[in-house]
Each structure stands twice: as C-alpha cells, then as structure tokens.
C-alpha cells in the first residue's frame, strides 16, 4: 500500500516542496519559499500534519524559526526564537538553529531544537516561543563536552535530538564534540553514551566523550535498537546495553563506513540504509570513486549489500548531508536523498533502484518525508 508523499526540502538558498501522486510515480516541485535564506531543517508536525517549522538564517532577521500552522499557506517568525540567557560566561549567541524535533506524541505543541554553537531549546507552544534547557546548557560539563574550538567545518553543532516514542522523559542527543548524550528525565540531567565508539583523532581513541556523532536513529519497531553513523564508522547499540558495536567494519574495505546518516527500515528492525562518502586522507566528502550508492543491511550490520541501480556509474561526485536522507512508511518502503549537487533521488522499491525526481536546486541541507 502506498500513499501520496510530500518532501520538505531545505537548501542553502531557500525551501522547496515536492508532492507525489498516490503511487509515488509523478512528482510536482513547488517553490522556492524564502529564496536566498539558509534553511537548515524543514519539518512537519506528525501530530497534526499541518504545522510546519523551518530552522532559518535570514539576511534581515538573523537566526530564527519560521512557522506555518496552515500547511504552508502562510508563515510567521517565532515571537521568541532560541537564544542563550544573557550574562553567561563566556557569552554565547545562537548562530543558527540546526535540528528541529517534534515532541512526544502525548505532548502536542512541544518542540525541541539543537543549535550552533551547541545548545538545546524547548518550545511548549508549537514553536512560537523557545526556552533554554538549563539541564544541558548550564550543565557543569558543558564546556568540556562542547569546547569552543571543537566543531565541524560549518561550526560546532548540537546536530540531533531523538525522543523515545515510549517515554517522553527518555531522550538522546547526537553532538559533534560530546558524541551521544542520554537523558532519562526530559533534559534535566545528561550522561555520555559512547562506550566502544572510536575517536581516532584524539590521543585516547575510546574516551568517555569527545566523539563526533553524525546521526542517530531508533528502529521504529524496536526503539531499544539504536543505529549510529559516526565520524569514525557505523555502530549499533541494543539497550539496555551501553556498549556500541562497530558494524561498519563489515562494509567493503574500498568503500569504508564513513558517512553522515543512517535510515532504519520502518517495519524491519534488522534493516537499515547508509550512503557512504569518501573519508580518506583529506575527507573530500564525495561518493567513493565518484560512484554513488546506498548500502543496505538486512541482518543488523553483519553484512551489507550495494544498491546503485539508477545512480551514475561514474563521475557522480556528490554526497548527502546528515539531514538529507530519509524514508517514508509506504509498502514498499520509499527512500529519498538530497545531494550537495542540488539533486533529489528516490527509490520506491526499498533501494533496489533509484531515479532522479528533481535537479538544479541549491545545495540541499535537509529532506524530510511525510504523508500528503
């Protein structure tokens, strides 16, 4: 069974929406919206299907959150965007919001956002006003976990927030300098969750914290299974355990296990997808050998299968950033990825084949899929 899908696309120079027919065969491109503005993340609220939020950086407003409560027909800036409390030492100011996360299904109106420099903020009114989460932002270990000099080429980020669908109090963060952090009390306290995750760029390769967690995903049918794409490989963790297993070692040696994101299958906890990039030497951040492909595991990472049908067989020098690879819940499962070259590719057969459904967009930062 399939259904019409909308793809919300954030780019370096605005936002676009793609809408499909019920069979996901025909696609209509709409946009741009907010042309020229940086849209790091563009998300729909799954609890009502009509509230849309954008993490935006604009020329005249600076970093802000843009909101629509009517499915994108009209937009307004948040009345109080995320901001660190004044008077902190050292002083901190939000450069941009990076990741938007709807709250638990039982908490309508609650949203979370992660920023650069790293910070966690919460809204209880649908993203209109935002408050600093003191449990993280004022944590005694904050500047040890997030030293000002650490970060990505685009700056230090708190790059992902994951809420356990069974318990609103249970949360995970993926960060660029503290690895994975876990809270059992909805953000009041936090602890690192990085055991056995390599940190090859530090003198101690397996520290308590210091890892660069690119992406974190829970298996939808088993939220005790965590998938992680890390700066140093692909990992899996099965709770209540606390020791990650590097399942990326099973990837082909010539491809490696470096990349930005991991997409779990919506109905099979043994299956997940990654889009590898070249992580050798100077980290060119392109498809290995200029031959892009998705890799799928069906056995929790014991083995991986290359899926490249439809992609360029050569001279495909693009990659996919950490928010730009996602899936739907159709049958068969649909996959969507946006590239640094401004293309959107999709598969409607669980990765067996891919086709391009949009091109010539600005560099794509995020793609999210939702029922239309």
C-alpha positions as CSV (number, residue, x, y, z in Angstrom):
1,X,0.0,0.0,0.0
2,X,1.3,3.4,-0.9
3,X,0.1,7.0,-0.4
4,X,0.9,10.4,-1.7
5,X,4.1,11.9,-0.1
6,X,5.4,15.4,0.4
7,X,9.1,16.1,0.7
8,X,10.1,19.2,2.6
9,X,13.5,20.3,1.3
10,X,15.8,22.8,3.0
11,X,18.7,24.2,1.0
12,X,21.4,26.8,1.2
13,X,19.2,29.3,-0.6
14,X,15.6,28.6,0.3
15,X,13.0,25.9,0.7
16,X,11.1,23.7,-1.8
17,X,8.3,21.1,-1.5
18,X,7.8,18.1,-3.7
19,X,4.4,16.4,-3.8
20,X,3.7,13.0,-5.3
21,X,0.7,11.2,-6.7
22,X,-0.7,8.2,-4.7
23,X,1.7,5.8,-6.5
24,X,4.8,8.0,-5.9
25,X,5.5,7.9,-9.6
26,X,4.7,11.5,-10.6
27,X,6.2,14.5,-8.6
28,X,5.4,18.2,-8.6
29,X,8.0,20.7,-7.5
30,X,6.8,23.8,-5.6
31,X,8.9,26.7,-4.6
32,X,11.1,28.4,-3.8
33,X,10.0,29.8,-0.5
34,X,12.3,32.2,1.3
35,X,14.6,32.4,-1.6
36,X,18.2,33.3,-0.6
37,X,17.7,32.3,3.0
38,X,19.6,29.3,4.6
39,X,17.1,26.6,5.6
40,X,18.9,24.1,7.7
41,X,15.8,22.0,8.5
42,X,12.2,21.9,7.3
43,X,9.8,19.7,9.3
44,X,6.1,18.9,9.6
45,X,4.5,18.1,12.9
46,X,3.3,14.5,12.6
47,X,0.8,15.1,15.4
48,X,-1.4,17.4,13.4
49,X,0.0,17.2,9.8
50,X,-0.4,21.0,9.3
51,X,2.2,22.7,11.5
52,X,5.4,23.3,9.7
53,X,8.7,24.7,11.1
54,X,11.9,25.9,9.4
55,X,15.2,26.4,11.0
56,X,16.3,29.5,9.1
57,X,19.1,32.0,8.8
58,X,17.9,35.2,7.1
59,X,19.6,38.3,6.0
60,X,17.5,40.7,8.0
61,X,16.2,38.6,10.9
62,X,19.3,36.5,11.6
63,X,18.8,33.0,13.0
64,X,15.2,32.3,13.6
65,X,12.4,29.8,13.4
66,X,9.7,30.2,10.7
67,X,6.3,28.8,11.4
68,X,3.2,27.8,9.5
69,X,0.0,26.5,11.1
70,X,-2.0,26.1,7.8
71,X,0.1,23.6,5.9
72,X,2.5,26.2,4.4
73,X,-0.1,28.7,3.1
74,X,1.2,31.4,5.4
75,X,4.3,31.9,7.5
76,X,5.4,33.9,10.5
77,X,8.6,34.3,12.5
78,X,8.7,32.8,16.0
79,X,8.0,35.6,18.6
80,X,10.9,34.4,20.7
81,X,13.5,32.4,18.7
82,X,16.1,30.2,20.5
83,X,18.6,32.3,22.5
84,X,21.0,31.7,25.3
85,X,20.4,33.6,28.5
86,X,22.2,36.9,28.7
87,X,25.1,37.4,31.1
88,X,26.6,33.9,30.7
89,X,30.4,33.5,30.9
90,X,31.7,33.1,28.4
91,X,28.9,34.8,26.5
92,X,27.0,32.6,23.9
93,X,24.9,33.6,21.0
94,X,22.9,31.3,18.6
95,X,24.5,31.5,15.1
96,X,21.8,29.2,13.6
97,X,19.3,26.5,14.5
98,X,20.2,23.2,13.0
99,X,17.8,20.4,14.0
100,X,14.1,20.6,14.7
101,X,12.4,17.7,16.6
102,X,8.6,17.4,17.3
103,X,8.0,16.4,20.9
104,X,6.4,13.2,22.1
105,X,3.1,12.2,20.7
106,X,1.5,12.8,24.1
107,X,2.8,16.3,24.2
108,X,1.1,18.4,21.5
109,X,2.8,21.7,20.9
110,X,6.1,20.6,22.3
111,X,9.2,21.0,20.1
112,X,12.9,20.8,20.6
113,X,15.7,22.4,18.7
114,X,19.5,22.0,18.6
115,X,21.7,24.9,17.6
116,X,25.2,26.1,16.7
117,X,27.1,26.8,18.9
118,X,25.7,23.7,20.7
119,X,22.6,24.4,22.7
120,X,19.2,22.7,23.4
121,X,16.0,24.7,23.5
122,X,12.3,23.7,24.0
123,X,9.0,25.2,22.9
124,X,5.6,24.4,24.5
125,X,3.5,26.4,22.1
126,X,4.2,25.0,18.7
127,X,7.5,26.7,18.1
128,X,6.4,30.3,18.7
129,X,8.5,30.9,21.8
130,X,11.6,29.0,22.9
131,X,13.3,28.5,26.3
132,X,16.9,27.4,27.0
133,X,17.1,23.9,28.5
134,X,19.2,24.6,31.6
135,X,19.8,20.9,32.2
136,X,22.1,20.9,29.2
137,X,23.1,24.5,28.5
138,X,24.1,25.2,32.1
139,X,25.5,21.7,32.8
140,X,28.8,21.7,34.8
141,X,30.4,19.7,32.0
142,X,29.0,21.9,29.2
143,X,32.3,23.5,28.1
144,X,34.1,20.1,28.5
145,X,31.5,18.5,26.2
146,X,31.4,21.5,23.8
147,X,34.7,23.3,23.8
148,X,34.6,26.4,21.7
149,X,37.4,25.3,19.5
150,X,35.7,22.0,18.5
151,X,33.2,21.5,15.7
152,X,32.5,20.9,12.0
153,X,33.6,23.0,9.0
154,X,30.3,24.8,9.4
155,X,30.7,25.3,13.2
156,X,30.1,23.4,16.3
157,X,26.6,21.9,16.5
158,X,24.1,20.0,18.6
159,X,23.0,18.2,15.5
160,X,20.2,15.8,16.5
161,X,17.5,15.2,19.1
162,X,15.8,11.9,19.5
163,X,12.8,11.3,21.7
164,X,11.9,7.7,22.8
165,X,8.4,7.1,21.4
166,X,7.5,5.1,24.5
167,X,8.6,7.7,27.1
168,X,8.8,11.5,26.7
169,X,11.4,11.6,29.5
170,X,13.9,9.5,27.6
171,X,15.9,11.4,25.1
172,X,19.2,11.2,23.2
173,X,21.4,13.8,21.6
174,X,23.9,13.4,18.8
175,X,26.6,16.0,19.0
176,X,29.8,16.9,17.1
177,X,32.1,17.0,20.2
178,X,30.5,15.0,23.0
179,X,29.2,12.1,20.9
180,X,25.9,10.7,22.1
181,X,24.3,12.0,25.3
182,X,21.3,10.5,27.1
183,X,18.7,11.9,29.5
184,X,16.1,9.9,31.5
185,X,14.3,13.0,32.9
186,X,13.4,15.0,29.8
187,X,16.6,17.0,29.7
188,X,17.2,17.8,33.4
189,X,20.3,15.7,33.5
190,X,22.5,14.1,30.9
191,X,25.3,11.4,30.6
192,X,27.6,10.3,27.8
193,X,26.7,7.1,26.0
194,X,29.8,6.4,23.9
195,X,31.4,3.2,25.2
196,X,33.4,1.5,22.4
197,X,32.9,4.3,19.9
198,X,36.2,5.1,18.4
199,X,37.6,8.7,18.4
200,X,40.7,8.2,16.2
201,X,41.6,11.9,16.1
202,X,42.2,12.0,19.9
203,X,45.2,10.7,21.9
204,X,42.7,8.3,23.7
205,X,40.8,6.6,20.9
206,X,38.0,5.5,23.2
207,X,37.2,8.4,25.6
208,X,34.1,8.8,27.7
209,X,33.2,11.8,25.4
210,X,34.8,13.6,22.5
211,X,33.2,11.6,19.7
212,X,31.6,13.2,16.6
213,X,28.2,11.5,16.3
214,X,26.9,12.4,12.8
215,X,23.4,10.7,13.1
216,X,21.4,8.6,15.5
217,X,18.2,6.6,14.7
218,X,15.9,4.3,16.7
219,X,14.5,1.2,14.9
220,X,10.7,2.1,14.7
221,X,9.6,-1.4,15.6
222,X,12.2,-1.8,18.4
223,X,13.2,1.6,20.0
224,X,15.8,-0.3,22.1
225,X,17.9,-0.7,18.9
226,X,20.0,2.3,18.1
227,X,21.8,2.9,14.8
228,X,24.6,5.5,14.7
229,X,26.6,6.9,11.8
230,X,29.7,8.4,13.5
231,X,32.7,10.3,12.2
232,X,34.6,7.1,12.7
233,X,32.2,4.5,11.4
234,X,28.8,2.8,11.6
235,X,27.6,1.5,15.0
236,X,24.7,-0.4,16.6
237,X,23.6,-0.5,20.2
238,X,20.9,-2.7,21.7
239,X,19.6,-1.4,25.0
240,X,19.7,-1.9,27.9
241,X,23.3,-2.4,26.9
242,X,25.6,0.5,26.9
243,X,28.4,-0.7,24.6
244,X,28.3,0.1,20.9
245,X,29.3,-2.4,18.2
246,X,31.1,-1.2,15.1
247,X,29.0,-2.9,12.4
248,X,30.6,-0.8,9.7
249,X,33.7,-3.0,9.7
250,X,31.6,-5.3,7.5
251,X,31.3,-2.8,4.8
252,X,33.6,-3.3,1.7
253,X,37.1,-2.1,2.6
254,X,37.3,0.0,-0.6
255,X,34.2,1.9,0.4
256,X,34.6,2.2,4.2
257,X,31.9,3.1,6.7
258,X,32.2,6.9,6.8
259,X,29.1,9.0,6.0
260,X,26.5,11.4,7.5
261,X,23.3,9.5,8.1
262,X,21.6,6.2,8.6
263,X,17.9,5.3,7.8
264,X,16.3,2.4,9.6
265,X,13.6,0.4,7.9
266,X,10.1,1.2,9.3
267,X,9.0,-2.4,9.7
268,X,12.2,-4.4,10.0
269,X,14.5,-3.8,13.0
270,X,17.2,-5.8,11.3
271,X,17.4,-3.5,8.3
272,X,18.9,-0.1,7.7
273,X,20.5,2.0,4.9
274,X,23.5,4.2,4.7
275,X,25.0,6.5,2.0
276,X,28.8,6.2,2.2
277,X,31.2,9.1,1.4
278,X,34.9,9.2,0.8
279,X,36.5,9.7,4.3
280,X,40.1,9.1,3.2
281,X,43.0,11.5,3.6
282,X,41.6,15.0,3.3
283,X,37.9,13.9,3.6
284,X,36.8,15.2,0.1
285,X,33.2,14.5,1.1
286,X,32.1,12.9,-2.2
287,X,30.9,9.5,-3.2
288,X,33.8,7.0,-3.1
289,X,35.4,6.9,-6.5
290,X,32.6,9.1,-7.9
291,X,30.3,6.1,-7.9
292,X,27.4,6.9,-5.6
293,X,25.4,4.1,-3.9
294,X,23.3,3.2,-1.0
295,X,24.2,0.2,1.2
296,X,21.6,-1.9,3.0
297,X,21.9,-4.4,5.8
298,X,19.2,-7.0,6.5
299,X,21.0,-8.7,9.4
300,X,21.7,-5.8,11.8
301,X,25.0,-5.0,10.3
302,X,26.6,-8.4,9.8
303,X,26.6,-7.9,6.1
304,X,25.9,-5.0,3.6
305,X,24.6,-5.0,0.0
306,X,25.4,-2.3,-2.5
307,X,22.3,-0.7,-4.2
308,X,23.3,1.6,-7.1
309,X,20.9,0.9,-9.9
310,X,19.9,4.2,-11.4
311,X,22.8,6.3,-9.9
312,X,25.6,7.5,-12.2
313,X,28.0,4.6,-12.9
314,X,30.9,7.1,-12.8
315,X,31.6,10.8,-12.4
316,X,29.0,11.2,-9.6
317,X,30.9,13.4,-7.2
318,X,28.2,14.3,-4.7
319,X,27.4,13.3,-1.2
320,X,24.4,13.5,1.2
321,X,24.4,15.7,4.3
322,X,23.2,14.4,7.7
323,X,19.6,15.7,7.4
324,X,19.1,14.9,3.7
325,X,18.5,11.1,3.7
326,X,15.1,9.8,4.8
327,X,12.3,7.3,4.2
328,X,8.6,7.0,4.2
329,X,6.3,4.3,5.6
330,X,4.9,3.0,2.3
331,X,4.8,-0.5,1.2
332,X,7.3,-0.9,-0.4
333,X,9.4,1.4,1.7
334,X,10.4,4.6,-0.1
335,X,13.8,6.2,0.2
336,X,14.7,9.9,-0.6
337,X,18.0,11.6,-0.6
338,X,19.1,15.2,-1.5
339,X,22.6,15.8,-2.7
340,X,25.2,18.5,-2.3
341,X,24.8,19.0,-6.1
342,X,21.1,20.0,-5.7
343,X,19.5,16.7,-6.9
344,X,16.8,14.7,-5.2
345,X,16.9,10.9,-5.8
346,X,14.2,8.4,-4.7
347,X,13.6,4.7,-4.6
348,X,10.1,3.3,-4.4
349,X,11.3,-0.3,-4.1
350,X,13.3,-0.3,-0.9
351,X,16.5,0.7,-2.6
352,X,16.5,-1.8,-5.5
353,X,16.6,1.1,-7.9
354,X,16.8,4.9,-7.8
355,X,15.6,7.7,-10.0
356,X,16.1,11.5,-10.0
357,X,12.9,13.5,-9.3
358,X,14.4,17.0,-9.0
359,X,17.6,18.7,-10.1
360,X,19.4,22.1,-10.3
361,X,18.4,23.1,-6.8
362,X,20.8,24.8,-4.5
363,X,23.0,22.6,-2.2
364,X,20.5,20.5,-0.2
365,X,20.7,20.6,3.6
366,X,17.7,18.6,4.6
367,X,14.9,16.3,3.2
368,X,12.0,15.1,5.3
369,X,9.1,12.9,4.1
370,X,5.5,12.9,5.3
371,X,2.1,11.7,4.1
372,X,0.4,14.3,1.9
